[in-house]
Amino acid sequence: MIIFGTKGYLYQLAILTLVCGQCGNPAAHTLRKRVTKFTLFFVPLFPVSTKYLTQCTFCGAEQKVTKEQAEQLQAQEAGGPGQPYGQPQQQNRF
């Protein structure tokens, strides 16, 4: 019998101050990376999917961002107080 499946890992990359697209408040947002890995006999072998998202700490709304947007937000956070409030771009889903 072969036991296989997937397991999710959640990494917190940064805490940013952004204007929330849902509630409109300038609040702290956590930038997170969610990786799903294929497992064989409960040993994670390789990543199946990787997703980036921000979550508002005020209202709890989550918003998906691309890898490039996540890297840009991390660079903005590391750069200091150049622009205190930013907003990730909305993704249109058709």
MODELLER restraints for C-alpha pairs under 7 A, 6 or more apart:
rsr = mdl.restraints
at = mdl.atoms
rsr.add(forms.Gaussian(group=physical.xy_distance, feature=features.Distance(at['CA:3:A'], at['CA:40:A']), mean=5.99, stdev=0.5))
rsr.add(forms.Gaussian(group=physical.xy_distance, feature=features.Distance(at['CA:3:A'], at['CA:41:A']), mean=5.12, stdev=0.5))
rsr.add(forms.Gaussian(group=physical.xy_distance, feature=features.Distance(at['CA:4:A'], at['CA:39:A']), mean=5.46, stdev=0.5))
rsr.add(forms.Gaussian(group=physical.xy_distance, feature=features.Distance(at['CA:4:A'], at['CA:40:A']), mean=4.43, stdev=0.5))
rsr.add(forms.Gaussian(group=physical.xy_distance, feature=features.Distance(at['CA:4:A'], at['CA:41:A']), mean=5.91, stdev=0.5))
rsr.add(forms.Gaussian(group=physical.xy_distance, feature=features.Distance(at['CA:5:A'], at['CA:38:A']), mean=5.89, stdev=0.5))
rsr.add(forms.Gaussian(group=physical.xy_distance, feature=features.Distance(at['CA:5:A'], at['CA:39:A']), mean=5.22, stdev=0.5))
rsr.add(forms.Gaussian(group=physical.xy_distance, feature=features.Distance(at['CA:5:A'], at['CA:40:A']), mean=6.71, stdev=0.5))
rsr.add(forms.Gaussian(group=physical.xy_distance, feature=features.Distance(at['CA:6:A'], at['CA:36:A']), mean=6.46, stdev=0.5))
rsr.add(forms.Gaussian(group=physical.xy_distance, feature=features.Distance(at['CA:6:A'], at['CA:37:A']), mean=5.43, stdev=0.5))
rsr.add(forms.Gaussian(group=physical.xy_distance, feature=features.Distance(at['CA:6:A'], at['CA:38:A']), mean=4.51, stdev=0.5))
rsr.add(forms.Gaussian(group=physical.xy_distance, feature=features.Distance(at['CA:6:A'], at['CA:39:A']), mean=5.32, stdev=0.5))
rsr.add(forms.Gaussian(group=physical.xy_distance, feature=features.Distance(at['CA:7:A'], at['CA:36:A']), mean=5.62, stdev=0.5))
rsr.add(forms.Gaussian(group=physical.xy_distance, feature=features.Distance(at['CA:7:A'], at['CA:37:A']), mean=5.43, stdev=0.5))
rsr.add(forms.Gaussian(group=physical.xy_distance, feature=features.Distance(at['CA:7:A'], at['CA:38:A']), mean=6.66, stdev=0.5))
rsr.add(forms.Gaussian(group=physical.xy_distance, feature=features.Distance(at['CA:7:A'], at['CA:39:A']), mean=6.83, stdev=0.5))
rsr.add(forms.Gaussian(group=physical.xy_distance, feature=features.Distance(at['CA:8:A'], at['CA:34:A']), mean=6.90, stdev=0.5))
rsr.add(forms.Gaussian(group=physical.xy_distance, feature=features.Distance(at['CA:8:A'], at['CA:35:A']), mean=5.71, stdev=0.5))
rsr.add(forms.Gaussian(group=physical.xy_distance, feature=features.Distance(at['CA:8:A'], at['CA:36:A']), mean=4.34, stdev=0.5))
rsr.add(forms.Gaussian(group=physical.xy_distance, feature=features.Distance(at['CA:8:A'], at['CA:37:A']), mean=6.33, stdev=0.5))
rsr.add(forms.Gaussian(group=physical.xy_distance, feature=features.Distance(at['CA:9:A'], at['CA:34:A']), mean=5.75, stdev=0.5))
rsr.add(forms.Gaussian(group=physical.xy_distance, feature=features.Distance(at['CA:9:A'], at['CA:35:A']), mean=5.15, stdev=0.5))
rsr.add(forms.Gaussian(group=physical.xy_distance, feature=features.Distance(at['CA:9:A'], at['CA:36:A']), mean=6.25, stdev=0.5))
rsr.add(forms.Gaussian(group=physical.xy_distance, feature=features.Distance(at['CA:10:A'], at['CA:32:A']), mean=6.80, stdev=0.5))
rsr.add(forms.Gaussian(group=physical.xy_distance, feature=features.Distance(at['CA:10:A'], at['CA:33:A']), mean=5.82, stdev=0.5))
rsr.add(forms.Gaussian(group=physical.xy_distance, feature=features.Distance(at['CA:10:A'], at['CA:34:A']), mean=4.63, stdev=0.5))
rsr.add(forms.Gaussian(group=physical.xy_distance, feature=features.Distance(at['CA:10:A'], at['CA:35:A']), mean=6.47, stdev=0.5))
rsr.add(forms.Gaussian(group=physical.xy_distance, feature=features.Distance(at['CA:11:A'], at['CA:32:A']), mean=5.54, stdev=0.5))
rsr.add(forms.Gaussian(group=physical.xy_distance, feature=features.Distance(at['CA:11:A'], at['CA:33:A']), mean=5.07, stdev=0.5))
rsr.add(forms.Gaussian(group=physical.xy_distance, feature=features.Distance(at['CA:11:A'], at['CA:34:A']), mean=6.40, stdev=0.5))
rsr.add(forms.Gaussian(group=physical.xy_distance, feature=features.Distance(at['CA:12:A'], at['CA:30:A']), mean=6.88, stdev=0.5))
rsr.add(forms.Gaussian(group=physical.xy_distance, feature=features.Distance(at['CA:12:A'], at['CA:31:A']), mean=6.05, stdev=0.5))
rsr.add(forms.Gaussian(group=physical.xy_distance, feature=features.Distance(at['CA:12:A'], at['CA:32:A']), mean=4.51, stdev=0.5))
rsr.add(forms.Gaussian(group=physical.xy_distance, feature=features.Distance(at['CA:12:A'], at['CA:33:A']), mean=6.45, stdev=0.5))
rsr.add(forms.Gaussian(group=physical.xy_distance, feature=features.Distance(at['CA:13:A'], at['CA:31:A']), mean=5.45, stdev=0.5))
rsr.add(forms.Gaussian(group=physical.xy_distance, feature=features.Distance(at['CA:13:A'], at['CA:32:A']), mean=5.46, stdev=0.5))
rsr.add(forms.Gaussian(group=physical.xy_distance, feature=features.Distance(at['CA:13:A'], at['CA:33:A']), mean=6.91, stdev=0.5))
rsr.add(forms.Gaussian(group=physical.xy_distance, feature=features.Distance(at['CA:14:A'], at['CA:30:A']), mean=5.93, stdev=0.5))
rsr.add(forms.Gaussian(group=physical.xy_distance, feature=features.Distance(at['CA:14:A'], at['CA:31:A']), mean=5.16, stdev=0.5))
rsr.add(forms.Gaussian(group=physical.xy_distance, feature=features.Distance(at['CA:14:A'], at['CA:74:A']), mean=6.61, stdev=0.5))
rsr.add(forms.Gaussian(group=physical.xy_distance, feature=features.Distance(at['CA:15:A'], at['CA:28:A']), mean=6.43, stdev=0.5))
rsr.add(forms.Gaussian(group=physical.xy_distance, feature=features.Distance(at['CA:15:A'], at['CA:29:A']), mean=5.61, stdev=0.5))
rsr.add(forms.Gaussian(group=physical.xy_distance, feature=features.Distance(at['CA:15:A'], at['CA:30:A']), mean=4.54, stdev=0.5))
rsr.add(forms.Gaussian(group=physical.xy_distance, feature=features.Distance(at['CA:15:A'], at['CA:31:A']), mean=6.09, stdev=0.5))
rsr.add(forms.Gaussian(group=physical.xy_distance, feature=features.Distance(at['CA:16:A'], at['CA:28:A']), mean=5.42, stdev=0.5))
rsr.add(forms.Gaussian(group=physical.xy_distance, feature=features.Distance(at['CA:16:A'], at['CA:29:A']), mean=5.10, stdev=0.5))
rsr.add(forms.Gaussian(group=physical.xy_distance, feature=features.Distance(at['CA:16:A'], at['CA:30:A']), mean=6.27, stdev=0.5))
rsr.add(forms.Gaussian(group=physical.xy_distance, feature=features.Distance(at['CA:16:A'], at['CA:77:A']), mean=6.43, stdev=0.5))
rsr.add(forms.Gaussian(group=physical.xy_distance, feature=features.Distance(at['CA:17:A'], at['CA:26:A']), mean=6.58, stdev=0.5))
rsr.add(forms.Gaussian(group=physical.xy_distance, feature=features.Distance(at['CA:17:A'], at['CA:27:A']), mean=5.44, stdev=0.5))
rsr.add(forms.Gaussian(group=physical.xy_distance, feature=features.Distance(at['CA:17:A'], at['CA:28:A']), mean=4.41, stdev=0.5))
rsr.add(forms.Gaussian(group=physical.xy_distance, feature=features.Distance(at['CA:17:A'], at['CA:29:A']), mean=5.96, stdev=0.5))
rsr.add(forms.Gaussian(group=physical.xy_distance, feature=features.Distance(at['CA:17:A'], at['CA:84:A']), mean=6.75, stdev=0.5))
rsr.add(forms.Gaussian(group=physical.xy_distance, feature=features.Distance(at['CA:17:A'], at['CA:85:A']), mean=5.93, stdev=0.5))
rsr.add(forms.Gaussian(group=physical.xy_distance, feature=features.Distance(at['CA:18:A'], at['CA:26:A']), mean=5.45, stdev=0.5))
rsr.add(forms.Gaussian(group=physical.xy_distance, feature=features.Distance(at['CA:18:A'], at['CA:27:A']), mean=5.80, stdev=0.5))
rsr.add(forms.Gaussian(group=physical.xy_distance, feature=features.Distance(at['CA:18:A'], at['CA:28:A']), mean=6.30, stdev=0.5))
rsr.add(forms.Gaussian(group=physical.xy_distance, feature=features.Distance(at['CA:18:A'], at['CA:29:A']), mean=6.41, stdev=0.5))
rsr.add(forms.Gaussian(group=physical.xy_distance, feature=features.Distance(at['CA:18:A'], at['CA:85:A']), mean=4.90, stdev=0.5))
rsr.add(forms.Gaussian(group=physical.xy_distance, feature=features.Distance(at['CA:18:A'], at['CA:86:A']), mean=5.03, stdev=0.5))
rsr.add(forms.Gaussian(group=physical.xy_distance, feature=features.Distance(at['CA:18:A'], at['CA:87:A']), mean=5.55, stdev=0.5))
rsr.add(forms.Gaussian(group=physical.xy_distance, feature=features.Distance(at['CA:19:A'], at['CA:25:A']), mean=5.48, stdev=0.5))
rsr.add(forms.Gaussian(group=physical.xy_distance, feature=features.Distance(at['CA:19:A'], at['CA:26:A']), mean=4.11, stdev=0.5))
rsr.add(forms.Gaussian(group=physical.xy_distance, feature=features.Distance(at['CA:19:A'], at['CA:27:A']), mean=6.25, stdev=0.5))
rsr.add(forms.Gaussian(group=physical.xy_distance, feature=features.Distance(at['CA:19:A'], at['CA:85:A']), mean=6.27, stdev=0.5))
rsr.add(forms.Gaussian(group=physical.xy_distance, feature=features.Distance(at['CA:19:A'], at['CA:86:A']), mean=6.37, stdev=0.5))
rsr.add(forms.Gaussian(group=physical.xy_distance, feature=features.Distance(at['CA:19:A'], at['CA:87:A']), mean=5.65, stdev=0.5))
rsr.add(forms.Gaussian(group=physical.xy_distance, feature=features.Distance(at['CA:20:A'], at['CA:26:A']), mean=6.23, stdev=0.5))
rsr.add(forms.Gaussian(group=physical.xy_distance, feature=features.Distance(at['CA:20:A'], at['CA:27:A']), mean=6.92, stdev=0.5))
rsr.add(forms.Gaussian(group=physical.xy_distance, feature=features.Distance(at['CA:20:A'], at['CA:56:A']), mean=6.47, stdev=0.5))
rsr.add(forms.Gaussian(group=physical.xy_distance, feature=features.Distance(at['CA:22:A'], at['CA:61:A']), mean=6.63, stdev=0.5))
rsr.add(forms.Gaussian(group=physical.xy_distance, feature=features.Distance(at['CA:23:A'], at['CA:59:A']), mean=6.77, stdev=0.5))
rsr.add(forms.Gaussian(group=physical.xy_distance, feature=features.Distance(at['CA:27:A'], at['CA:56:A']), mean=6.75, stdev=0.5))
rsr.add(forms.Gaussian(group=physical.xy_distance, feature=features.Distance(at['CA:27:A'], at['CA:57:A']), mean=6.71, stdev=0.5))
rsr.add(forms.Gaussian(group=physical.xy_distance, feature=features.Distance(at['CA:27:A'], at['CA:58:A']), mean=6.28, stdev=0.5))
rsr.add(forms.Gaussian(group=physical.xy_distance, feature=features.Distance(at['CA:28:A'], at['CA:56:A']), mean=6.28, stdev=0.5))
rsr.add(forms.Gaussian(group=physical.xy_distance, feature=features.Distance(at['CA:28:A'], at['CA:57:A']), mean=5.74, stdev=0.5))
rsr.add(forms.Gaussian(group=physical.xy_distance, feature=features.Distance(at['CA:29:A'], at['CA:54:A']), mean=6.02, stdev=0.5))
rsr.add(forms.Gaussian(group=physical.xy_distance, feature=features.Distance(at['CA:29:A'], at['CA:55:A']), mean=5.22, stdev=0.5))
rsr.add(forms.Gaussian(group=physical.xy_distance, feature=features.Distance(at['CA:29:A'], at['CA:56:A']), mean=4.52, stdev=0.5))
rsr.add(forms.Gaussian(group=physical.xy_distance, feature=features.Distance(at['CA:29:A'], at['CA:57:A']), mean=5.71, stdev=0.5))
rsr.add(forms.Gaussian(group=physical.xy_distance, feature=features.Distance(at['CA:30:A'], at['CA:54:A']), mean=5.44, stdev=0.5))
rsr.add(forms.Gaussian(group=physical.xy_distance, feature=features.Distance(at['CA:30:A'], at['CA:55:A']), mean=5.32, stdev=0.5))
rsr.add(forms.Gaussian(group=physical.xy_distance, feature=features.Distance(at['CA:30:A'], at['CA:56:A']), mean=6.80, stdev=0.5))
rsr.add(forms.Gaussian(group=physical.xy_distance, feature=features.Distance(at['CA:31:A'], at['CA:53:A']), mean=5.92, stdev=0.5))
rsr.add(forms.Gaussian(group=physical.xy_distance, feature=features.Distance(at['CA:31:A'], at['CA:54:A']), mean=4.57, stdev=0.5))
rsr.add(forms.Gaussian(group=physical.xy_distance, feature=features.Distance(at['CA:31:A'], at['CA:55:A']), mean=6.82, stdev=0.5))
rsr.add(forms.Gaussian(group=physical.xy_distance, feature=features.Distance(at['CA:32:A'], at['CA:52:A']), mean=5.75, stdev=0.5))
rsr.add(forms.Gaussian(group=physical.xy_distance, feature=features.Distance(at['CA:32:A'], at['CA:53:A']), mean=5.40, stdev=0.5))
rsr.add(forms.Gaussian(group=physical.xy_distance, feature=features.Distance(at['CA:32:A'], at['CA:54:A']), mean=6.15, stdev=0.5))
rsr.add(forms.Gaussian(group=physical.xy_distance, feature=features.Distance(at['CA:33:A'], at['CA:51:A']), mean=5.78, stdev=0.5))
rsr.add(forms.Gaussian(group=physical.xy_distance, feature=features.Distance(at['CA:33:A'], at['CA:52:A']), mean=4.56, stdev=0.5))
rsr.add(forms.Gaussian(group=physical.xy_distance, feature=features.Distance(at['CA:33:A'], at['CA:53:A']), mean=6.56, stdev=0.5))
rsr.add(forms.Gaussian(group=physical.xy_distance, feature=features.Distance(at['CA:34:A'], at['CA:50:A']), mean=5.68, stdev=0.5))
rsr.add(forms.Gaussian(group=physical.xy_distance, feature=features.Distance(at['CA:34:A'], at['CA:51:A']), mean=5.12, stdev=0.5))
rsr.add(forms.Gaussian(group=physical.xy_distance, feature=features.Distance(at['CA:34:A'], at['CA:52:A']), mean=6.22, stdev=0.5))
rsr.add(forms.Gaussian(group=physical.xy_distance, feature=features.Distance(at['CA:35:A'], at['CA:47:A']), mean=6.57, stdev=0.5))
rsr.add(forms.Gaussian(group=physical.xy_distance, feature=features.Distance(at['CA:35:A'], at['CA:49:A']), mean=5.81, stdev=0.5))
rsr.add(forms.Gaussian(group=physical.xy_distance, feature=features.Distance(at['CA:35:A'], at['CA:50:A']), mean=4.50, stdev=0.5))
rsr.add(forms.Gaussian(group=physical.xy_distance, feature=features.Distance(at['CA:35:A'], at['CA:51:A']), mean=6.52, stdev=0.5))
rsr.add(forms.Gaussian(group=physical.xy_distance, feature=features.Distance(at['CA:36:A'], at['CA:47:A']), mean=5.72, stdev=0.5))
rsr.add(forms.Gaussian(group=physical.xy_distance, feature=features.Distance(at['CA:36:A'], at['CA:48:A']), mean=5.52, stdev=0.5))
rsr.add(forms.Gaussian(group=physical.xy_distance, feature=features.Distance(at['CA:36:A'], at['CA:49:A']), mean=5.26, stdev=0.5))
rsr.add(forms.Gaussian(group=physical.xy_distance, feature=features.Distance(at['CA:36:A'], at['CA:50:A']), mean=6.48, stdev=0.5))
rsr.add(forms.Gaussian(group=physical.xy_distance, feature=features.Distance(at['CA:37:A'], at['CA:44:A']), mean=5.89, stdev=0.5))
rsr.add(forms.Gaussian(group=physical.xy_distance, feature=features.Distance(at['CA:37:A'], at['CA:45:A']), mean=6.66, stdev=0.5))
rsr.add(forms.Gaussian(group=physical.xy_distance, feature=features.Distance(at['CA:37:A'], at['CA:46:A']), mean=5.39, stdev=0.5))
rsr.add(forms.Gaussian(group=physical.xy_distance, feature=features.Distance(at['CA:37:A'], at['CA:47:A']), mean=4.08, stdev=0.5))
rsr.add(forms.Gaussian(group=physical.xy_distance, feature=features.Distance(at['CA:37:A'], at['CA:48:A']), mean=5.19, stdev=0.5))
rsr.add(forms.Gaussian(group=physical.xy_distance, feature=features.Distance(at['CA:38:A'], at['CA:44:A']), mean=5.76, stdev=0.5))
rsr.add(forms.Gaussian(group=physical.xy_distance, feature=features.Distance(at['CA:38:A'], at['CA:45:A']), mean=5.75, stdev=0.5))
rsr.add(forms.Gaussian(group=physical.xy_distance, feature=features.Distance(at['CA:38:A'], at['CA:46:A']), mean=5.65, stdev=0.5))
rsr.add(forms.Gaussian(group=physical.xy_distance, feature=features.Distance(at['CA:38:A'], at['CA:47:A']), mean=6.21, stdev=0.5))
rsr.add(forms.Gaussian(group=physical.xy_distance, feature=features.Distance(at['CA:38:A'], at['CA:48:A']), mean=6.17, stdev=0.5))
rsr.add(forms.Gaussian(group=physical.xy_distance, feature=features.Distance(at['CA:39:A'], at['CA:45:A']), mean=5.59, stdev=0.5))
rsr.add(forms.Gaussian(group=physical.xy_distance, feature=features.Distance(at['CA:52:A'], at['CA:64:A']), mean=5.95, stdev=0.5))
rsr.add(forms.Gaussian(group=physical.xy_distance, feature=features.Distance(at['CA:52:A'], at['CA:65:A']), mean=5.49, stdev=0.5))
rsr.add(forms.Gaussian(group=physical.xy_distance, feature=features.Distance(at['CA:52:A'], at['CA:66:A']), mean=6.29, stdev=0.5))
rsr.add(forms.Gaussian(group=physical.xy_distance, feature=features.Distance(at['CA:52:A'], at['CA:67:A']), mean=6.44, stdev=0.5))
rsr.add(forms.Gaussian(group=physical.xy_distance, feature=features.Distance(at['CA:52:A'], at['CA:70:A']), mean=6.76, stdev=0.5))
rsr.add(forms.Gaussian(group=physical.xy_distance, feature=features.Distance(at['CA:53:A'], at['CA:62:A']), mean=6.57, stdev=0.5))
rsr.add(forms.Gaussian(group=physical.xy_distance, feature=features.Distance(at['CA:53:A'], at['CA:63:A']), mean=5.43, stdev=0.5))
rsr.add(forms.Gaussian(group=physical.xy_distance, feature=features.Distance(at['CA:53:A'], at['CA:64:A']), mean=4.25, stdev=0.5))
rsr.add(forms.Gaussian(group=physical.xy_distance, feature=features.Distance(at['CA:53:A'], at['CA:65:A']), mean=5.28, stdev=0.5))
rsr.add(forms.Gaussian(group=physical.xy_distance, feature=features.Distance(at['CA:54:A'], at['CA:62:A']), mean=5.59, stdev=0.5))
rsr.add(forms.Gaussian(group=physical.xy_distance, feature=features.Distance(at['CA:54:A'], at['CA:63:A']), mean=5.31, stdev=0.5))
rsr.add(forms.Gaussian(group=physical.xy_distance, feature=features.Distance(at['CA:54:A'], at['CA:64:A']), mean=6.47, stdev=0.5))
rsr.add(forms.Gaussian(group=physical.xy_distance, feature=features.Distance(at['CA:55:A'], at['CA:61:A']), mean=5.58, stdev=0.5))
rsr.add(forms.Gaussian(group=physical.xy_distance, feature=features.Distance(at['CA:55:A'], at['CA:62:A']), mean=4.34, stdev=0.5))
rsr.add(forms.Gaussian(group=physical.xy_distance, feature=features.Distance(at['CA:55:A'], at['CA:63:A']), mean=6.46, stdev=0.5))
rsr.add(forms.Gaussian(group=physical.xy_distance, feature=features.Distance(at['CA:56:A'], at['CA:62:A']), mean=6.56, stdev=0.5))
